[in-house]
């Protein structure tokens, strides 16, 4: 099997990808099993007909994941783990990064709270919608949404969140990801 590096808009279809049939056929012809692309703001692994695409997260966004690929003689193993910024980063950089992350998260929550406050929900329901939204986005950013999809689908607050965000583009996107969640994107084993 060969390995191909490229852009995320080359192979598989999805919310953020555009399919290129010619490239897919060429990769299939040469028995390519793994394509490495990036970057997005969350880690993603997509599989189609036995061909996997690992779309790496940008290291300085979300969970700050770093992916490692290892060949053990019979399988290709992939694992993504959070970078230990406190161990490897300069203290001033880590502090500045954490401050920017907190400020961005607070700003995003305040903006969404403002949008939801204009809707016909009680204060308690508004908080539930915001909490569920940020939990959903956390699972998505960590690449573990599939592991929590049933939990979220069976929660009344998730339904309320999707209804509240339906006309804001988030609702349809979140609904589609819960119905067909992406695979766990922190681990992959391919046996050629």
Buried (B, 14 or more C-beta within 10 A) or exposed (E): EEEBEBEBEBBBEBEEBEBBEEBBEEBBEEEBBBBBBBBBEBBBBBBBEEBBBBBBBBBEBBBBBBBEBEEEEEEBBBBBEEBEBEEEBEEEEBEEBEEEBEEEEEEBBEEBEEBBEEEEBEEEBBBBBBEBBBBBBBBBBBBBBBBBBEEBBEBEBBBBBBBBBEEEEBBBBBBEBBEEBBBBBBBBEBEE
